[in-house]
């Protein structure tokens, strides 16, 4: 009962940053802010589609597999644009290629609309690389001291929320996958963790959008 409630609430929580985005749509002036807005919109589409498909009894796992791939590409592009480091830009492109290649190692989960399996490789690889990108950006942000107040900086909220989500889910996901005691109860606990972190990320996205203003990114 609690797990089902959290799952539905997590799916619906993306509506909060979507509403914030509609209210402050005129502030999406930079490419980075537009990509954050598109990230929110893409997640909203996934949640609506999977909720409807679930109610209809239609397979929807491949939607999650594609969304995981696309959301990582968006994150990599965001940090490729915001980090002024030529070496990192090559790293971001390389990260995208690595994730795409590893995802298609288990191509059946991407092309088979009736698959019941999550992609074996892309979740772990994309999560790990995303954490590396986010930590590198936060390090650069703190090192540069170009932002006087982090709590009013949109990319700080986006990065902090993404870091909480990826760091919180990837290690629990790996534990569930490698443990020999991967019971139904453990998997339900994982999805509860995922749901809670999704809600937290949605709240952070609200702050990210709320603090957007015409400003030069670093």
Secondary structure, 3 states (H helix, E strand, C coil): CHHHHHHHHHHHHHHHHHHHHHHCHHHCCCHHHHHHHHHHHHHHHHHHHHHHHHHHCCCCHHHHHHHHHHHHHHHHHHHHHHCCCHHHHHHHHHHHHHHHHHHHHHCHHHHCCCCCCCCCCHHHHHHHHHHHHHHHHHHHHHHHCCCCCHHHCHHHHHHHHHHHHHHHHHHHHHHHHHCCCCCHHHHHHHHHHHHHHHHHHHHHHHHHHHCCCCCCCC
